[in-house]
């Protein structure tokens, strides 16, 4: 008799639940999604209306990449609840390309497409690294992912970046942001946090599932009442705008930018391995090498789509991993719907402007909950690791977390090393991954895919009882 069991990841939810949960995911990743096109658009001196188009194009491509990754197509897509967005690992190299008159925006797009093709071809080789990721490694990496994201949440709660760059006598300098840490903003972030935690404790069923969304809405209403949420951009934005491929012209292909962006793609794919393993643990859906290959290939396809539709390299957004843990709703069709919402926002600038008007302090209150959940997931995995009879595991975790903290606490630590290495050294997640994998192999040796998977399953089962 055929089993009728459907894993929660593959569960189809009613529309009345699907849409609010999808909007919740969109709100969580929106600020990060629009940040990169805003930075690059200004760096290449685009006029304001073209920067606005760049943001709409990014939202549209976000939707396409998310659908490819979450829904899945033959040979492509991890088929887990994943939201895709532009990776911040690409910002530094793209700013360097933008500063060169021989490369510019069209050269960036050529490098992005080249890196996406490389990602598709390299996916089967990167996915073979699964035996290098037993629970002591995955738990450490997921813990560092969560801690790294906490910096984003804290900055959101404070009102943005702590410093901004100002050119003084032709020299760029970091200047403290006077708007950061305002009492009113921190109060709103705290209020949103209290609302979310209250709904999680006392809410029932669907209300608890959308606690983050409701907290953001209540925070936005409070911000508007206090005059901190502004609607000028919403009023002036157009209702509809078509996103066409190669809006700025045909891409230009230059060898050095393509190689540079391929290095960024390797960083992105190794980080994605950590995201996929984290989602596997959170959702309870085991993944194997073939699944990882499809997921990494999805990153490559998403990046190709980014270059075609006037945007940049795409990766699985770790912000949304925490949201899956908070809500407990694991259906990938929520993020598929979120991708559709992003497509709509991409062609409806007025709606996109409304979402963009939500103050960062509101998102900060929600971020503290969600990003902390990622770190807690890593800690939960580590509770099942054998530390008592294998003290080597303690050193794997201790040293790897230390390396992962370097870019967070000392951003200039590696500034004397060759500039070409900066994309690799600016990612605490990548540093943690490389160090934890290396130390685990040094101390514990290299296992097989099967042993890695069995150990991960045993760790997850043990952690459930903690």
MARFI-11639 format. One line per 4 residues: their letters; for each residue x, y, z of C-alpha. Coordinates in pm, whole numbers, m for minus. Example, Ala and Ser with C-alpha at 12.3 -4.5 7.8 and 13.67 -1.06 7.14 Angstrom:
<recs>
as) 1230 m450 780 | 1367 m106 714
</recs>
This chain:
<recs>
xxxx) 0 0 0 | 144 337 m101 | 221 577 182 | 36 909 172
xxxx) 294 1084 394 | 399 1427 267 | 704 1585 426 | 630 1930 576
xxxx) 879 2080 328 | 658 1962 39 | 326 2048 205 | 80 2265 12
xxxx) m77 2524 241 | m408 2709 186 | m375 3050 22 | m500 3226 335
xxxx) m190 3102 520 | 47 3098 226 | 34 3466 133 | 90 3618 483
xxxx) 376 3375 550 | 531 3462 212 | 502 3837 276 | 672 3779 610
xxxx) 971 3624 431 | 983 3912 182 | 986 4175 457 | 1271 3998 634
xxxx) 1502 3997 332 | 1387 4317 157 | 1641 4554 314 | 1930 4327 219
xxxx) 1788 4271 m128 | 1782 4640 m224 | 2108 4741 m54 | 2353 4612 m315
xxxx) 2186 4763 m626 | 2160 5091 m433 | 2535 5084 m357 | 2644 4984 m708
xxxx) 2398 5218 m881 | 2543 5515 m694 | 2900 5394 m753 | 2853 5402 m1132
xxxx) 2683 5744 m1107 | 2345 5636 m1241 | 2071 5902 m1223 | 1809 5848 m949
xxxx) 1545 5708 m1186 | 1794 5448 m1315 | 1893 5352 m960 | 1522 5302 m891
xxxx) 1501 5079 m1199 | 1805 4883 m1077 | 1625 4813 m749 | 1309 4701 m931
xxxx) 1517 4478 m1159 | 1683 4328 m852 | 1348 4250 m689 | 1229 4089 m1014
xxxx) 1544 3875 m1044 | 1520 3787 m673 | 1178 3642 m746 | 1301 3441 m1044
xxxx) 1603 3302 m856 | 1390 3215 m550 | 1138 3023 m760 | 1419 2832 m934
xxxx) 1578 2739 m599 | 1265 2659 m394 | 1033 2510 m656 | 1310 2334 m843
xxxx) 1345 2226 m1202 | 1516 1918 m1351 | 1872 1922 m1218 | 1838 2267 m1057
xxxx) 1711 2385 m717 | 1753 2262 m358 | 1371 2237 m310 | 1386 2375 45
xxxx) 1231 2699 182 | 1497 2934 44 | 1479 3304 m44 | 1746 3432 m284
xxxx) 1913 3772 m278 | 2226 3952 m398 | 2533 3840 m204 | 2726 4109 m17
xxxx) 3046 3914 m92 | 3033 4061 m442 | 3016 4427 m336 | 3389 4491 m292
xxxx) 3498 4346 m628 | 3208 4515 m810 | 3297 4854 m661 | 3651 4808 m795
xxxx) 3508 4721 m1138 | 3273 5019 m1124 | 3568 5251 m1063 | 3737 5136 m1387
xxxx) 3620 5323 m1699 | 3714 5018 m1909 | 3478 4789 m1716 | 3185 4981 m1568
xxxx) 2834 4846 m1529 | 2831 4642 m1852 | 3162 4480 m1758 | 3012 4392 m1419
xxxx) 2719 4220 m1590 | 2957 4023 m1812 | 3153 3910 m1505 | 2829 3813 m1327
xxxx) 2710 3600 m1620 | 3054 3438 m1649 | 3056 3358 m1275 | 2705 3211 m1300
xxxx) 2812 2976 m1580 | 3115 2879 m1372 | 2884 2809 m1075 | 2664 2577 m1281
xxxx) 2968 2383 m1403 | 3143 2371 m1063 | 2836 2265 m860 | 2896 1886 m884
xxxx) 3255 1929 m763 | 3167 2159 m470 | 2885 1925 m360 | 3136 1639 m319
xxxx) 3265 1822 m13 | 2977 1678 197 | 3202 1429 386 | 3395 1731 513
xxxx) 3086 1854 702 | 3009 1628 1001 | 2796 1779 1284 | 3095 1933 1466
xxxx) 3165 2131 1148 | 2807 2212 1045 | 2710 2310 1399 | 3008 2545 1421
xxxx) 2940 2703 1082 | 2569 2752 1154 | 2656 2904 1493 | 2891 3152 1321
xxxx) 2627 3228 1057 | 2383 3323 1334 | 2639 3531 1524 | 2740 3708 1201
xxxx) 2377 3789 1126 | 2326 3930 1475 | 2549 4220 1370 | 2299 4295 1092
xxxx) 2005 4276 1332 | 2176 4497 1589 | 2262 4759 1326 | 1902 4752 1205
xxxx) 1781 4803 1562 | 2021 5097 1594 | 1886 5258 1278 | 2136 5160 1009
xxxx) 2513 5158 980 | 2717 5293 1271 | 2939 5492 1034 | 2915 5628 681
xxxx) 3188 5719 435 | 3259 6087 379 | 3526 6228 146 | 3745 6482 327
xxxx) 4011 6658 115 | 3979 6384 m144 | 4033 6106 112 | 3744 5875 212
xxxx) 3695 5862 589 | 3455 5679 822 | 3233 5926 1003 | 3000 5830 1293
xxxx) 2635 5818 1192 | 2451 6068 1416 | 2121 5892 1350 | 2250 5563 1493
xxxx) 2137 5461 1840 | 1854 5711 1880 | 1639 5637 2187 | 1314 5647 1987
xxxx) 1442 5401 1728 | 1573 5159 1988 | 1241 5185 2170 | 1054 5087 1853
xxxx) 1289 4792 1797 | 1231 4678 2156 | 855 4721 2115 | 858 4504 1799
xxxx) 1065 4242 1982 | 819 4235 2274 | 520 4204 2037 | 681 3911 1852
xxxx) 776 3726 2171 | 428 3786 2318 | 260 3647 2007 | 490 3344 2010
xxxx) 403 3274 2376 | 33 3353 2381 | m65 3333 2015 | m222 3017 1882
xxxx) m182 2842 1548 | m152 3074 1252 | m113 3389 1467 | 203 3243 1622
xxxx) 330 3142 1276 | 308 3501 1148 | 429 3661 1471 | 721 3827 1290
xxxx) 496 3974 1020 | 247 4106 1276 | 531 4253 1481 | 667 4434 1175
xxxx) 320 4566 1083 | 256 4693 1437 | 602 4851 1441 | 540 5018 1105
xxxx) 208 5162 1229 | 378 5297 1541 | 660 5446 1330 | 408 5617 1101
xxxx) 222 5758 1403 | 549 5899 1535 | 633 6052 1197 | 929 5819 1137
xxxx) 784 5635 837 | 770 5854 527 | 558 5801 216 | 700 6059 m29
xxxx) 866 5791 m242 | 546 5586 m239 | 345 5880 m374 | 594 5963 m650
xxxx) 665 5602 m757 | 497 5475 m1074 | 239 5200 m1062 | 392 4973 m1326
xxxx) 729 4930 m1495 | 848 4640 m1714 | 1186 4482 m1638 | 1356 4394 m1968
xxxx) 1681 4197 m2011 | 1994 4397 m2092 | 1823 4728 m2012 | 2160 4908 m1996
xxxx) 2305 4738 m2304 | 2475 4410 m2394 | 2721 4285 m2129 | 3095 4310 m2188
xxxx) 3325 4023 m2100 | 3672 4089 m1954 | 3894 3807 m1827 | 4018 3951 m1494
xxxx) 3671 4066 m1372 | 3526 3725 m1466 | 3801 3540 m1276 | 3751 3771 m977
xxxx) 3377 3710 m976 | 3435 3333 m1007 | 3637 3350 m684 | 3341 3528 m525
xxxx) 3119 3249 m660 | 3330 2987 m481 | 3285 3184 m157 | 2911 3202 m218
xxxx) 2880 2831 m291 | 3070 2727 21 | 2848 2958 229 | 2545 2808 55
xxxx) 2655 2460 163 | 2627 2582 521 | 2284 2736 455 | 2151 2419 294
xxxx) 2279 2201 579 | 2125 2443 830 | 1787 2426 654 | 1814 2047 640
xxxx) 1854 2041 1019 | 1578 2295 1084 | 1324 2134 850 | 1415 1774 926
xxxx) 1454 1703 553 | 1774 1501 485 | 1975 1612 183 | 2242 1422 m6
xxxx) 2512 1509 m256 | 2266 1519 m547 | 2048 1768 m355 | 2350 1987 m279
xxxx) 2451 1979 m646 | 2105 2098 m750 | 2111 2372 m485 | 2454 2500 m584
xxxx) 2353 2485 m949 | 2050 2694 m848 | 2290 2961 m717 | 2466 2955 m1055
xxxx) 2144 2979 m1254 | 2020 3260 m1029 | 2345 3449 m1090 | 2311 3406 m1469
xxxx) 1955 3542 m1444 | 2093 3833 m1239 | 2337 3928 m1514 | 2067 3902 m1780
xxxx) 1812 4107 m1586 | 2051 4391 m1494 | 2150 4280 m1143 | 2420 4086 m963
xxxx) 2526 3745 m813 | 2257 3565 m613 | 2281 3342 m310 | 2052 3183 m51
xxxx) 1968 3450 207 | 2059 3336 558 | 1817 3590 713 | 1527 3370 609
xxxx) 1676 3053 756 | 1609 3194 1102 | 1251 3276 1010 | 1185 2911 922
xxxx) 1306 2819 1269 | 1093 3085 1439 | 767 3000 1262 | 812 2623 1254
xxxx) 641 2626 912 | 868 2438 673 | 680 2435 342 | 896 2545 48
xxxx) 585 2670 m128 | 587 2965 113 | 916 3086 m37 | 792 3000 m387
xxxx) 502 3235 m315 | 753 3483 m172 | 933 3467 m505 | 608 3551 m683
xxxx) 559 3845 m445 | 910 3967 m534 | 825 3941 m906 | 517 4156 m846
xxxx) 715 4411 m644 | 966 4427 m929 | 702 4543 m1178 | 501 4755 m930
xxxx) 744 5024 m807 | 479 5186 m587 | 431 4865 m387 | 807 4817 m364
xxxx) 843 5172 m233 | 583 5102 37 | 777 4802 164 | 1102 4999 144
xxxx) 947 5273 360 | 941 5043 666 | 1214 5182 898 | 1516 4963 967
xxxx) 1455 4986 1342 | 1131 4793 1291 | 1318 4516 1110 | 1582 4526 1382
xxxx) 1340 4411 1650 | 1245 4114 1432 | 1605 4046 1332 | 1716 3986 1689
xxxx) 1468 3698 1714 | 1531 3542 1373 | 1908 3567 1359 | 1939 3441 1714
xxxx) 1741 3135 1605 | 2011 3052 1349 | 2280 3065 1618 | 2061 2858 1849
xxxx) 2024 2594 1577 | 2402 2568 1553 | 2425 2534 1931 | 2155 2264 1923
xxxx) 2354 2062 1670 | 2669 2094 1880 | 2489 1951 2186 | 2486 1614 2009
xxxx) 2859 1619 1928 | 3087 1394 2132 | 3297 1633 2340 | 3340 1407 2643
xxxx) 3558 1132 2495 | 3684 1332 2196 | 3835 1654 2324 | 3966 1736 1976
xxxx) 3614 1850 1889 | 3645 2126 2151 | 3945 2268 1966 | 3766 2246 1630
xxxx) 3480 2459 1764 | 3692 2699 1970 | 3943 2793 1698 | 3685 2800 1417
xxxx) 3452 3037 1602 | 3753 3259 1677 | 3846 3281 1310 | 3482 3345 1218
xxxx) 3476 3647 1448 | 3777 3820 1289 | 3585 4011 1015 | 3319 4109 1270
xxxx) 3540 4250 1546 | 3845 4356 1342 | 3750 4436 980 | 4101 4568 904
xxxx) 4277 4255 1036 | 4378 4129 691 | 4418 4466 515 | 4793 4415 455
xxxx) 4738 4091 265 | 4702 4092 m117 | 4389 4268 m236 | 4291 3967 m447
xxxx) 4234 3766 m127 | 3996 4018 30 | 3674 3855 m98 | 3785 3534 75
xxxx) 3896 3698 400 | 3602 3933 452 | 3358 3645 510 | 3358 3516 866
xxxx) 3137 3229 751 | 3392 3120 491 | 3683 3152 737 | 3493 2944 991
xxxx) 3411 2683 726 | 3770 2651 603 | 3919 2635 954 | 3659 2394 1096
xxxx) 3688 2159 798 | 4069 2169 812 | 4089 2110 1188 | 3832 1831 1177
xxxx) 4029 1650 906 | 4352 1710 1101 | 4215 1577 1430 | 3945 1328 1327
xxxx) 4027 1227 971 | 3798 1219 669 | 3480 1010 672 | 3248 901 394
xxxx) 2928 1061 272 | 2728 786 444 | 2905 824 779 | 2864 1202 766
xxxx) 2494 1166 698 | 2443 902 971 | 2634 1110 1224 | 2427 1417 1134
xxxx) 2103 1220 1177 | 2217 1083 1514 | 2319 1432 1627 | 1982 1578 1528
xxxx) 1797 1299 1711 | 2004 1350 2026 | 1960 1727 2015 | 1580 1691 1998
xx) 1590 1557 2356 | 1796 1845 2494
</recs>
